[in-house]
Amino acid sequence: MGLPPQLIDINGRPLRRVLNSGYSNSGASLSDPSLIGWPWQGGAAIDDIDANVDIIRQRARDLYYNAPVITTAINQLVNLIVGSGIKPIFTPDADVLGWTPEYTAEWKAIVKEEFEVAFVKDKECDAERRRNLYEQQELALLLLLVEGDIFAALPMIERDGVEYDTRIQLVEADVVSDPQDNTAAMYALPGTTVYKGIEVSQYGNELAYYIATQNPLQRLQPLVQNSTELNQRRWIRIPLYGSNSGRYNMLHMARYVRPGQRRGISLLAPLIKTSKQFDRYTDAELQTALLQTMQSLFVVTEMPDAFIGEMKGVISDARVRDSEIAWAPGSISAMLPGESIQTVTPTHPNSPYMSYVEERKMTMFAAMGVGLELGTFNFRNSYSSSRASLNMTEKVCDKYRSTLNNSLNTPLAHSWMDEAVARGRIPTPTSGYFEDPRIRRAYQHISWQGPAFPALDQLKDAQASAFMISIGASTFERETARLTGTDFFENVAQIGRELQAMCDAGMEMLLKSPSQRSNESFDGSEQENAGNQVETEITKQQP
């Protein structure tokens, strides 16, 4: 009797037989019938994700264009995260810089005004002159969620009558791609690798990007091109940092899910198959509903087929002239001899449709981090349920807002401040801005304030915020930003000016509460009545 076959590994060494234990009997089982046929084998991040991002990106983009449920959820996230804009709050480290609170407030006002001149008051900050910074934020976040990553170039472009040269140019993910010419071979640094248009070092940090002069997906060509170079697609290597200035040349915003990932993955990646099937299902149900509104009529005749063919033109002309069969309210139509009418009414009852649709929407919205109430704009559930949905969605929005701030807003503001200081438009009384990194960080300390999250009951939210402040769990600044999306210290200064204006106008009474007004009115009337009584008694005693 022969020995059983010997199992060996890839190096020819015998494998020891082990008994199945632990996950071998469940999730890692290779014999469980329920797991047979599962293509579970995976690869590195570059195999599982980067190799597939081109297809994922285009399919996700198509879903955003054509699937209303996906469009609604993505737009809702963008509106909640960016809204009218994520605005900077400049908070220099006064202790490091040695400033007084008065000068710190003065400096912050100067910087805020300069920032608005550079990025908000017009569209000169955009290299394309189409959007101001807040509109750029909205578009960048939209592309980050749908396509997985987005790039922003920060060129220095001089323009007449414009105070600053720092510009923003959003670059779509498709444009950053592997060169099809010898650009990478000529300009890539030794010891680096280039994949999916990104050059990285041996440690994985990004060093440069390869930008195509035309989108690889572009099919239509401009009607008139003054440059022959535009007719040919070529790639340009743009380093992450300027070699002399050290400022950012490019910013890369991406959604990562694994270490070693080069390109971002779309938020819609796990939903592509399900969303497409759901979209087809809803389209089929819509077509069925349209068919239910129709009624087909068939003319049944006893004429032979050959005779019908010969008489087809005659019958048609006769009906047009004399006895056209019309389908209209209260109409009477004449029939040819031997003809009768049969009706066909299509029906497709589907009572569970709404419940099924709601369940599928709930699953897709949950995968995107959007509550069902927010995704459907339907707040008919209980207050507690709707409030919980808002709270959970707010956490997701805070995460993506932080990503946008760290990847776009803060690096952009730092680059702009470098230019503003170099031009002398921002005062730097504490020397060492360009020489001492600690001083520079003290100047560049910035926080970002997004729009206030929607409130189902503003009174309850305000009472909750007041309670959090009273027990020391939060601050006036944090709660003001959360409730109204404004700056607490700006509000205090504005309220002070308003109160002073009301006092100057003799409107002090309006500053008191209704109860205080009524008490003062009551006390005054009582004193007046008491005085009248004393005066009456004195008059009676006089001769």
C-alpha positions in Angstrom: 0.0 0.0 0.0 1.5 3.3 -1.1 2.2 6.3 1.1 -0.1 9.3 0.8 1.2 12.2 -1.3 3.6 14.5 0.4 2.6 18.3 0.4 5.5 20.7 -0.2 5.8 24.5 -0.2 7.2 26.7 -3.0 10.7 26.0 -1.7 10.3 22.2 -1.9 10.1 21.7 1.9 7.3 19.4 3.3 4.3 21.1 4.8 3.2 19.9 8.2 -0.3 18.7 8.4 -2.4 20.8 10.8 -5.9 20.4 12.0 -8.5 23.0 11.1 -9.0 25.4 14.0 -10.2 28.9 14.7 -11.2 30.8 11.6 -10.4 27.7 9.4 -13.8 26.4 10.4 -15.7 29.7 9.5 -14.5 32.7 7.6 -11.3 31.2 6.3 -12.8 27.8 5.4 -12.0 26.4 2.0 -14.5 23.6 2.1 -17.6 25.4 3.4 -20.2 25.1 0.6 -21.5 28.6 1.3 -18.0 30.1 0.6 -17.2 28.1 -2.5 -17.1 30.2 -5.6 -16.2 33.4 -3.7 -13.3 35.1 -5.6 -11.7 36.4 -2.4 -8.1 36.5 -3.4 -6.7 40.0 -3.2 -3.5 41.9 -3.8 -1.6 45.0 -2.7 -3.2 48.4 -2.7 -1.7 49.1 -6.1 -3.4 46.0 -7.5 -6.7 46.2 -5.8 -7.3 49.9 -6.0 -4.9 51.9 -8.2 -5.2 49.4 -11.1 -9.0 49.9 -11.1 -9.5 53.6 -10.3 -9.9 54.6 -14.0 -12.9 52.4 -14.5 -14.3 53.2 -11.0 -13.9 56.9 -11.6 -15.8 56.9 -14.9 -18.6 54.7 -13.6 -19.0 56.8 -10.4 -19.1 59.9 -12.5 -21.8 58.4 -14.7 -23.9 57.5 -11.6 -23.6 61.1 -10.3 -24.8 62.4 -13.7 -27.7 60.0 -14.2 -28.8 58.4 -10.9 -31.0 60.8 -9.0 -30.5 59.0 -5.6 -26.7 59.3 -5.9 -26.9 62.9 -7.1 -29.1 63.9 -4.2 -26.8 62.3 -1.5 -23.6 63.8 -3.0 -25.1 67.2 -3.4 -26.4 67.1 0.2 -23.0 66.2 1.5 -21.4 69.1 -0.4 -24.0 71.6 0.8 -23.6 70.5 4.4 -19.8 70.5 4.4 -19.1 73.6 2.3 -22.4 75.5 1.9 -21.6 79.1 1.1 -17.9 78.5 1.9 -15.5 77.3 4.6 -14.1 80.6 6.0 -10.8 81.1 7.7 -10.4 82.3 11.3 -6.8 83.6 11.8 -5.6 82.9 15.3 -1.9 83.8 15.6 -0.1 82.6 18.6 0.2 85.8 20.5 2.3 84.2 23.3 5.0 83.2 20.9 4.9 86.4 19.0 4.8 88.6 22.1 1.6 90.5 21.1 -1.0 92.2 23.3 -4.7 91.2 22.8 -5.4 94.6 21.3 -2.7 94.3 18.6 -3.7 90.7 17.9 -7.3 91.7 17.2 -6.0 94.6 14.9 -3.6 92.2 13.1 -6.4 89.6 12.5 -8.7 92.3 11.0 -5.9 93.3 8.6 -5.2 89.7 7.5 -8.9 88.9 7.1 -9.4 91.9 4.8 -6.4 90.9 2.7 -7.6 87.3 2.5 -11.0 88.5 1.1 -9.2 90.7 -1.4 -7.2 87.8 -2.6 -9.8 85.0 -2.7 -13.4 86.2 -2.1 -14.2 89.6 -3.6 -13.6 88.6 -7.2 -12.6 85.5 -9.2 -9.0 86.5 -9.9 -7.8 83.7 -7.6 -9.0 81.2 -10.1 -6.5 80.6 -13.0 -9.6 80.2 -15.2 -11.3 83.3 -13.7 -14.5 81.4 -13.1 -14.8 80.8 -9.4 -13.8 82.4 -6.1 -12.3 80.3 -3.4 -15.5 79.2 -1.8 -16.8 78.0 -5.2 -13.5 76.2 -5.7 -14.0 74.5 -2.4 -17.4 73.3 -3.5 -16.2 71.9 -6.8 -13.1 70.3 -5.2 -15.1 68.5 -2.6 -17.6 67.3 -5.2 -14.8 65.8 -7.3 -13.2 64.3 -4.2 -16.3 62.4 -3.3 -17.3 61.3 -6.8 -14.0 60.7 -8.4 -11.8 59.8 -5.4 -9.2 62.5 -5.8 -8.6 65.9 -7.2 -5.5 68.0 -7.8 -5.0 71.8 -7.4 -2.1 73.6 -9.0 -0.9 76.8 -7.4 0.7 78.8 -10.2 2.0 82.4 -9.8 0.2 84.4 -12.5 0.7 88.1 -12.7 -2.3 90.1 -13.7 -2.8 93.9 -14.1 -4.7 95.5 -11.3 -4.6 92.4 -9.1 -2.9 92.6 -5.7 -1.7 89.0 -5.5 -0.3 86.4 -8.0 -1.2 83.2 -6.2 -3.8 81.3 -8.3 -5.7 78.1 -8.0 -6.2 75.7 -10.9 -8.2 72.6 -10.3 -6.9 69.6 -12.2 -9.2 66.7 -12.8 -8.0 63.2 -11.8 -7.9 61.9 -15.4 -5.3 64.5 -16.4 -2.8 63.2 -13.9 -1.7 60.0 -15.7 1.2 57.9 -16.7 3.2 59.6 -19.5 2.9 57.9 -22.9 6.2 59.5 -24.0 9.6 59.6 -22.5 8.9 62.4 -19.9 9.2 60.1 -16.9 12.4 58.6 -18.1 13.9 62.0 -18.7 12.9 63.8 -15.6 12.1 61.3 -12.8 14.6 61.4 -10.0 16.8 58.4 -9.4 15.4 55.8 -7.0 11.8 56.9 -7.5 8.8 55.2 -9.1 6.1 56.6 -11.3 2.6 55.0 -11.4 -0.7 56.5 -12.2 0.9 59.9 -12.9 2.5 60.2 -9.4 6.2 60.0 -8.7 7.0 58.7 -5.2 10.2 58.1 -3.3 11.2 54.8 -1.7 9.3 55.9 1.4 6.1 56.4 -0.5 5.9 60.2 -0.2 4.8 62.1 -3.3 7.5 64.0 -5.1 6.0 65.1 -8.5 3.0 64.8 -10.7 2.7 64.2 -14.5 0.1 66.4 -16.1 -1.2 65.8 -19.6 -1.8 68.8 -21.7 -5.1 67.3 -22.8 -7.5 65.1 -20.9 -6.8 61.5 -22.1 -10.6 61.1 -22.4 -11.1 64.1 -24.6 -12.5 63.3 -28.0 -13.7 66.7 -29.3 -11.1 69.2 -30.4 -11.3 73.0 -30.3 -12.6 74.6 -33.5 -9.5 76.9 -33.7 -6.1 76.2 -32.2 -3.4 78.8 -32.5 -0.7 76.5 -31.1 0.3 73.4 -32.9 1.6 71.9 -29.6 -2.0 71.6 -28.4 -2.8 69.2 -31.2 -0.4 66.7 -29.6 -0.9 65.4 -26.1 2.3 65.6 -24.0 3.0 65.4 -20.3 4.6 67.9 -18.0 6.3 67.0 -14.7 5.4 69.4 -11.9 7.3 68.9 -8.6 5.3 69.0 -5.4 7.4 71.9 -4.0 9.2 74.7 -5.7 13.0 74.0 -5.8 13.9 77.6 -4.7 10.9 78.9 -2.7 9.8 75.6 -1.1 6.2 76.6 -1.6 3.5 74.1 -2.9 3.3 73.8 -6.6 0.5 71.1 -6.5 -2.0 69.9 -3.9 -3.4 66.4 -3.9 -6.8 65.7 -2.2 -7.6 62.0 -2.1 -9.7 59.5 -0.3 -7.5 56.7 1.0 -8.6 53.4 2.4 -5.3 51.5 2.4 -1.6 52.2 3.1 0.5 52.3 -0.1 -2.5 53.6 -2.2 -1.4 56.1 -4.9 -4.7 57.4 -6.1 -7.9 58.1 -4.2 -11.0 55.9 -4.5 -14.5 57.2 -5.1 -17.0 57.2 -2.2 -19.4 55.4 -4.6 -17.0 52.5 -5.3 -18.9 50.0 -3.1 -22.2 51.2 -4.5 -21.6 51.1 -8.2 -23.2 47.7 -8.9 -26.0 48.1 -6.4 -26.8 51.7 -7.5 -26.8 50.8 -11.2 -29.2 47.9 -10.6 -31.4 50.1 -8.4 -31.5 52.8 -11.1 -32.5 50.2 -13.7 -35.2 48.9 -11.4 -36.7 52.3 -10.8 -36.6 53.1 -14.5 -38.5 49.8 -15.2 -41.1 50.7 -12.6 -41.5 54.1 -14.1 -42.0 52.6 -17.6 -44.5 50.2 -16.1 -46.4 53.0 -14.4 -46.5 54.9 -17.8 -47.8 51.8 -19.5 -50.6 51.5 -17.0 -51.9 54.9 -18.1 -52.2 53.7 -21.7 -54.9 51.6 -23.4 -54.3 49.9 -26.7 -57.0 49.3 -29.3 -56.9 46.4 -31.8 -59.1 46.3 -34.8 -60.4 42.8 -35.5 -61.5 42.1 -39.0 -62.9 39.1 -40.9 -61.2 40.1 -44.2 -58.6 37.7 -45.7 -55.0 38.7 -45.4 -54.5 39.1 -49.1 -57.5 41.3 -49.4 -56.3 43.4 -46.5 -53.0 43.9 -48.2 -54.7 45.0 -51.5 -57.1 47.2 -49.7 -54.6 48.7 -47.2 -54.2 52.0 -49.0 -57.9 52.2 -49.9 -59.0 51.5 -46.3 -56.5 54.0 -44.9 -57.6 56.7 -47.3 -61.3 55.9 -46.7 -60.8 56.2 -42.9 -58.9 59.4 -43.3 -61.7 60.8 -45.5 -64.9 59.4 -44.0 -64.6 57.0 -41.1 -61.4 57.7 -39.2 -61.3 55.7 -35.9 -60.6 58.3 -33.2 -59.9 57.8 -29.5 -61.3 60.8 -27.7 -63.8 61.6 -25.0 -67.4 61.2 -26.3 -66.2 60.3 -29.8 -68.2 58.0 -32.2 -66.3 56.3 -34.9 -67.7 54.3 -37.9 -66.2 50.8 -38.5 -65.8 49.0 -41.8 -67.9 45.9 -42.4 -66.6 42.9 -40.4 -64.5 45.0 -38.0 -64.7 45.1 -34.2 -62.6 46.6 -31.4 -60.7 44.8 -28.7 -59.0 46.7 -25.9 -55.8 45.7 -24.0 -55.1 47.4 -20.7 -51.7 46.5 -19.2 -51.5 46.1 -15.4 -48.6 45.6 -13.1 -49.6 45.8 -9.4 -46.6 46.2 -7.2 -47.6 47.2 -3.7 -44.3 46.6 -2.0 -42.5 49.0 -4.3 -42.2 51.9 -1.9 -41.1 49.8 1.1 -38.4 48.2 -1.1 -37.2 51.5 -2.5 -37.0 53.0 1.0 -34.9 50.0 2.2 -32.5 50.3 -0.7 -32.1 54.1 -0.2 -31.4 53.6 3.4 -28.6 51.1 2.6 -27.0 53.4 0.0 -27.3 56.5 2.1 -25.8 54.7 5.1 -22.8 53.7 3.0 -22.3 57.3 2.0 -22.8 58.6 5.6 -26.0 60.4 4.9 -29.1 59.9 7.0 -32.2 58.8 5.3 -34.1 61.9 6.4 -31.4 64.2 4.9 -31.1 62.1 1.7 -34.8 62.2 1.0 -35.6 65.6 2.6 -38.3 63.8 4.5 -38.5 64.5 8.2 -41.8 62.8 9.0 -40.3 60.4 11.5 -40.1 61.2 15.2 -38.0 64.1 16.4 -35.5 61.8 18.1 -35.0 59.7 15.0 -34.5 62.8 12.8 -32.2 64.4 15.4 -30.0 61.2 15.6 -29.8 61.1 11.8 -28.6 64.7 11.8 -26.0 64.1 14.5 -24.5 61.1 12.7 -24.4 62.9 9.4 -22.7 65.8 11.1 -19.9 63.6 12.2 -19.3 62.4 8.6 -19.4 66.0 7.4 -16.8 67.1 10.0 -14.5 64.3 8.8 -14.6 65.4 5.1 -14.4 69.1 6.0 -11.2 68.3 7.9 -9.8 66.5 4.9 -10.6 69.5 2.7 -9.0 71.9 5.2 -5.9 69.9 5.6 -5.4 69.1 1.9 -6.5 72.4 0.2 -7.5 75.3 2.4 -4.6 75.4 4.9 -1.7 74.8 2.4 -3.3 77.4 0.1 -3.6 80.0 2.9 0.0 79.4 3.9 1.2 79.9 0.4 -0.8 83.1 0.1 0.4 84.4 3.4 4.0 83.9 2.3 3.3 86.1 -0.7 1.5 88.7 1.3 4.3 89.0 3.8 6.9 89.2 1.0 4.9 92.0 -0.6 4.6 93.8 2.7 0.8 93.7 2.8 0.7 91.9 6.1 2.7 93.4 9.0 5.2 91.2 10.7 6.4 93.1 13.8 8.0 90.0 15.2 10.9 89.3 13.0 11.9 85.8 11.7 8.9 84.9 9.5 11.0 83.4 6.8 14.0 82.5 9.0 12.4 80.8 12.0 9.9 78.0 11.4 8.5 78.5 14.9 7.7 82.1 14.2 6.3 81.3 10.9 3.9 78.7 12.3 2.8 81.2 15.0 1.8 83.7 12.2 0.1 81.0 10.1 -2.1 79.4 12.7 -5.5 79.2 11.1 -8.8 77.4 11.8 -11.6 77.0 9.4 -15.3 77.5 10.0 -17.9 75.8 7.9 -21.7 76.5 7.6 -23.9 75.8 10.6 -25.6 72.4 10.5 -29.4 72.4 10.1 -31.4 72.4 13.3 -34.8 70.7 13.7 -35.5 72.8 16.8 -33.3 75.8 17.3 -34.6 76.5 20.8 -33.6 73.1 22.0 -30.2 73.3 20.4 -29.6 76.7 22.0 -30.6 75.4 25.4 -28.4 72.4 25.0 -25.4 74.6 24.0 -26.0 76.9 27.0 -26.0 73.8 29.3 -22.8 72.5 27.7 -21.1 75.9 28.4 -22.4 76.1 32.0 -20.8 72.7 32.9 -17.6 73.5 31.1 -18.0 70.9 28.4 -17.8 73.5 25.6 -17.0 77.1 25.0 -18.8 80.1 23.7 -16.6 80.1 20.6 -17.3 76.5 19.7 -21.0 76.6 20.3 -21.4 79.9 18.3 -19.6 78.3 15.4 -21.7 75.1 15.6 -25.1 76.9 15.9 -24.7 79.8 13.5 -21.4 79.3 11.7 -20.1 82.6 12.8 -17.2 83.8 14.9 -17.9 84.5 18.6 -15.5 87.4 19.0 -16.8 89.1 15.9 -20.3 88.7 17.3 -19.3 90.2 20.6 -17.7 93.2 18.9 -20.8 93.7 16.6 -23.2 93.4 19.5 -21.2 96.0 21.4 -21.5 98.4 18.5 -25.2 97.7 18.3 -25.8 98.2 22.0 -23.9 101.5 21.9 -25.9 102.7 18.9 -29.2 101.9 20.7 -28.1 103.8 23.8 -27.1 106.8 21.7 -30.5 106.7 20.2 -32.3 106.7 23.6 -33.5 103.1 23.2 -32.2 101.7 26.5 -35.6 100.4 27.4 -35.5 97.9 24.4 -32.3 96.4 25.9 -34.2 95.2 28.9 -36.3 92.0 29.1 -40.1 92.3 28.9 -40.4 91.3 32.6 -38.0 94.1 33.6 -40.0 96.6 31.6 -43.3 95.6 33.1 -41.8 95.7 36.6 -40.4 99.2 36.1 -43.7 100.3 34.6 -45.6 98.9 37.6 -43.3 100.4 40.2 -43.5 103.8 38.5 -47.3 103.8 38.5 -47.4 102.7 42.1 -45.1 105.6 43.1 -47.2 108.0 41.1 -50.4 106.9 42.8 -48.8 107.2 46.2 -47.7 110.7 45.5 -51.2 111.7 44.3 -52.7 110.4 47.6 -50.3 112.4 49.7 -51.0 115.5 47.7 -54.8 115.0 48.2 -54.4 114.6 52.0 -52.4 117.8 52.2 -55.0 119.6 50.2 -57.8 118.4 52.5 -55.9 119.6 55.6 -55.4 123.1 54.3 -58.1 125.7 55.3 
